[in-house]
Structure formats: structure tokens, C-alpha cells
Amino acid sequence: MQGMPWPIAVLLVLPLLGGAAVADPAPLAAQGCLGCHGPQGRGTGAGARLAGRDAAELDAILRDYRTDARQGTIMNRIARGYTEAELAAAAAYFAAVR
Amino acid sequence: MRLTRRAALGLLAAPALSRAQGAARLLVVGGGFGGASAARFARTSYPELQVTLVEPQARFVTCPYGNLLLGGFRQIGDITHSYDGLQAAGIRLVQDWAAGIDAAARTVRLRGGGALAYDKLILSPGIALRWGALPGYDEAAAEVFPHAWMGGDGSQIELLRRQLEAMPDGGVVGISIPANPYRCPPGPYERISMVAAYLKRHKPKSKVLALDAKDAFSKQGLFQDGWKALYGGMVEWVPASQDGAVARVDPGEKVFETEFGTRHTLAVGNVIPPQSAARIVTASGLAAKTGWAEVDPLTFASRAAPDIHIVGDANNGAPMPKSAFVANNTAKQAVACAAAALRGQSPPEGVYFNTCYSHVGEAYGISIVGIFRPGPAGFVEVPDSGGVSPRGVLPEQRRLEAAYADAWYASITRDMFGG
């Protein structure tokens, strides 16, 4: 497939996956979220569901954790490690999961 | 040239291992938190890659949550995972040992015969126990004093659990803890906690004697607060400065002997021995003198071989801990960088995430968080971020963190294995 534009390669390979739904992967900076919030942020047990929530709401929550305007259990410590752009990208990704 | 090389490699491979024409070959060695995560992330994110996973075990027994077996809060089946989901996703599973790497030819030789060619290799083989580094502790001694520090087939953690069940009430459970670095920095202290939880319920006259080669450890204040609150005087932790370092073990006499000659006779002994990167790393010339592999902090490419990305506990990721979450998270960056190189693109920016939860009690959890980025001379923790749970009497915080730990285990194993 060298030399082939990669979206075309995707179209050629997708049928090999047996029709499984292939969603866009989470941005690399948001991959850490999946470690507690389940596949695509769909939630697992006490790991809250992020998928399908409003992007602006998620982004505001993350920013509030970052500034300690909102108190979480561990999320304040986490949100302070990321840039505002990374938090916004994570929020946009989870909001788009259907 | 390329055709010639491929033709030559084709001769090396067994017929059953022949590959589809054209696709770039991503080979992953090791099916643990680094390797399984890498394989599944590659398969789901980069459809142009042909992904092969080499893993000798038919099933994966996690080290995380192994301590909960000792406490009686989980069974072996709860921490055992099948590779069926990875195969169903289109990853070719080769159940064999990687016996050697030819970095120049870009092939991995299999113990069972034949070799696999790759364009990029993700090497995530984990650790080796340095048998004999602690005098008296060899493979035979591990049948008396289990290490239970590699998942393997689960037999080590089950042996330790059976020994706890068989010991008389009033006995001493010794735990020998090594110097840094080693797999899972807070793991020994969670183990102390879970053994104490078992003893408190079933053998309340017994105690845990933790003998440490260090004077300080991860989440120390939180663990010590928790031990006092939950187990009273059942836990004794002895730092190196108070003759805590075990200098030799005697499995015949069931004795741990310290640096200054104190001999502790034990009902049950657990030795967490000194470690290095797995043998495939050291034997292939990919480890530094420290015993761990040096990697580029952006791409995880080996300093010794640029087409080999080394992730998980085998690399020197300091100040990142050797944790399951770091292995899972950084494996994705390594795959993204390998895929970018194969497309002729620049590597993506790196930001690496870790949370290590520990159970001090079944419903008493504590955590440490770290976010790291690549720096000019290695990995750098993001200033003013991360850190440990707050101290103090905070029952709701502890209860929630135990529940979050369970959510972490469920989430991360699904991220690795699908489902």
C-alpha cells in the first residue's frame, strides 16, 4: 500500500474487519481517560460515562478541575497535567461518540 | 533491494506465518499491559498495519489485582484474560517465545522454530527476576518463598495464597522488598495490606513483617495511615536504616537474614526479588548496564535499534513508574510513532498518563497520579500536576477510590483485550 493515500487504504481494509464498527480512535492525549471511563468513554462501574455529553459542558468541568473551582476525587490532580487545548480536544472527542 | 530483502525473509518464515502482500508489518512481542494494548490500538487505529502478537501464554494473568486474591476479594478467574478478543479483531496471535532479535535483518526468531519479519517491532516483554541477586533466592527457592511478582500462569500468586491458608494463627508472614527500580512501586505495600486483611479476618494473632531495602516508598504516609486504621499493630514495616534490608534467604530453615545478621523465622515468606528487563532485551544487546532499556522519550525507539520500540516495564522510563497504566498508555504513543514513520510522517506529540490505585482495604483505596512529557534528556513530570490522595480521615474519598480502582481494572483490561 505504499504510495496509496491512507484513507483509501482504510476503505480497502475495513471489510476485512468483519463489519465491526470502527470508530475514530480517541486523541492520544485522551487515551488516558479510557483507562477508567471505559471504551470510548462509555463508562464502567464507578467510571462515569463521558460519551455523548455536551462538549462545552465537559470542557467546562475539566477546566474547573484544573483550577480547583470544582472538587473531584482524583480529577483535579489529573486535569492540571494537561493543556487547555488537550482538555478541549478530549471533551470534543467524547461528545462526538454516539 | 526491497524485493530482494523481502524474498529472503520469506524464506525464513514458516509457511503458516506468511503475510498478506503489501501491508506494513507491525510485530508486537509480549501480550501484557504494553503489548496487548499496542496490538489492539494498532489494529483499531491503523488499518494499514498487519499486526502480529507473539506471546507464549495462552491466557494472561494480571499482576494488578493479584494482591486482592491474597485478601480473599478476588479469584484467579477474575484476573485471567483470553486473547480471543484480539484474534477476533484481526490480530494474528503466534503462541511462542521470542528467542532472539536480529535488528539489522529486522527479524524475530521463535523458540519453536522459524522467524518473523517486521517493519517495526514493539517490544514489551516485561521483567526478568534476577535469580541469585539475593543470595539463596533461586527458582527452587521460589517454590518455598513465592515471589508472585510475575503473572505467568497464576501458580505463584495461588501458591502464596495457599501458604497463607495453611499457616497457623500466630505466625509471621515475611515480605522482602527490593531497592528501586522494580515493577509496580506501590505493589509491595498493597500486598502488605491485603495479607493483613486476610490475617485480620482468619488469623488475628498473626502479623506481617515487611523488610525493606529502602527507607521510603510510594504513597508511604497514606499506606501507614491505612495500616494503623485498619490493622492496628498487625503490620511492622522495617526500613533499610533499621536493618530492614534482607541480605540472604534460607528456604530450608524458612529464614530471612538481614544485612546486620538478624535472622527472622517465618511461617510464610514472600520474596520480591531484584529485577531487570526481560531476557530477550538483555540478550539482544538492547539493555544498558542498569539492566533496563534506554529509549527515546518521544518515540520509545530503542537507543540501540531505531526500528524497535521498547515499552512497558522493560524500559527505563524514570521518573515514570513501572506500572500497568504507563505500559498501556505509552504503548499507544510507540505505535503512533511507528505508524507515522511508516507513513513518512513526523511523530505525534507525547503526553503520558499514569494512575496507580492501591487497595489498603477492600473498600479503602488510595492513588498516585502522574502526567509526563518527553524532555530533552528523558521523561519529565508536568509541574504542579498529579500527586497522591489527600491525607486525613476521609472515609468517602477512600471508599470512592476503591470503587474507582475497580473501574480502572475493568476499563483497562477491556482497552487491552476488547470486549
Boltz contact constraints between the chains, C-beta under 6 A:
constraints:
  - contact:
      token1: [A, 1]
      token2: [B, 22]
      max_distance: 6.0
  - contact:
      token1: [A, 1]
      token2: [B, 48]
      max_distance: 6.0
  - contact:
      token1: [A, 6]
      token2: [B, 48]
      max_distance: 6.0
  - contact:
      token1: [A, 9]
      token2: [B, 48]
      max_distance: 6.0
  - contact:
      token1: [A, 10]
      token2: [B, 47]
      max_distance: 6.0
  - contact:
      token1: [A, 13]
      token2: [B, 47]
      max_distance: 6.0
  - contact:
      token1: [A, 17]
      token2: [B, 90]
      max_distance: 6.0
  - contact:
      token1: [A, 25]
      token2: [B, 45]
      max_distance: 6.0
  - contact:
      token1: [A, 28]
      token2: [B, 336]
      max_distance: 6.0
  - contact:
      token1: [A, 28]
      token2: [B, 348]
      max_distance: 6.0
  - contact:
      token1: [A, 29]
      token2: [B, 351]
      max_distance: 6.0
  - contact:
      token1: [A, 31]
      token2: [B, 332]
      max_distance: 6.0
  - contact:
      token1: [A, 32]
      token2: [B, 329]
      max_distance: 6.0
  - contact:
      token1: [A, 32]
      token2: [B, 353]
      max_distance: 6.0
  - contact:
      token1: [A, 34]
      token2: [B, 415]
      max_distance: 6.0
  - contact:
      token1: [A, 35]
      token2: [B, 325]
      max_distance: 6.0
  - contact:
      token1: [A, 35]
      token2: [B, 411]
      max_distance: 6.0
  - contact:
      token1: [A, 35]
      token2: [B, 412]
      max_distance: 6.0
  - contact:
      token1: [A, 36]
      token2: [B, 407]
      max_distance: 6.0
  - contact:
      token1: [A, 36]
      token2: [B, 408]
      max_distance: 6.0
  - contact:
      token1: [A, 36]
      token2: [B, 411]
      max_distance: 6.0
  - contact:
      token1: [A, 38]
      token2: [B, 411]
      max_distance: 6.0
  - contact:
      token1: [A, 39]
      token2: [B, 414]
      max_distance: 6.0
  - contact:
      token1: [A, 44]
      token2: [B, 407]
      max_distance: 6.0
  - contact:
      token1: [A, 44]
      token2: [B, 410]
      max_distance: 6.0
  - contact:
      token1: [A, 44]
      token2: [B, 411]
      max_distance: 6.0
  - contact:
      token1: [A, 45]
      token2: [B, 406]
      max_distance: 6.0
  - contact:
      token1: [A, 45]
      token2: [B, 407]
      max_distance: 6.0
  - contact:
      token1: [A, 45]
      token2: [B, 410]
      max_distance: 6.0
  - contact:
      token1: [A, 46]
      token2: [B, 403]
      max_distance: 6.0
  - contact:
      token1: [A, 46]
      token2: [B, 404]
      max_distance: 6.0
  - contact:
      token1: [A, 46]
      token2: [B, 407]
      max_distance: 6.0
  - contact:
      token1: [A, 47]
      token2: [B, 407]
      max_distance: 6.0
  - contact:
      token1: [A, 47]
      token2: [B, 411]
      max_distance: 6.0
  - contact:
      token1: [A, 73]
      token2: [B, 400]
      max_distance: 6.0
  - contact:
      token1: [A, 74]
      token2: [B, 367]
      max_distance: 6.0
  - contact:
      token1: [A, 74]
      token2: [B, 369]
      max_distance: 6.0
  - contact:
      token1: [A, 77]
      token2: [B, 369]
      max_distance: 6.0
  - contact:
      token1: [A, 77]
      token2: [B, 386]
      max_distance: 6.0
  - contact:
      token1: [A, 77]
      token2: [B, 387]
      max_distance: 6.0
  - contact:
      token1: [A, 78]
      token2: [B, 369]
      max_distance: 6.0
  - contact:
      token1: [A, 80]
      token2: [B, 384]
      max_distance: 6.0
  - contact:
      token1: [A, 80]
      token2: [B, 385]
      max_distance: 6.0
  - contact:
      token1: [A, 81]
      token2: [B, 371]
      max_distance: 6.0
  - contact:
      token1: [A, 81]
      token2: [B, 382]
      max_distance: 6.0
  - contact:
      token1: [A, 81]
      token2: [B, 385]
      max_distance: 6.0
  - contact:
      token1: [A, 81]
      token2: [B, 386]
      max_distance: 6.0
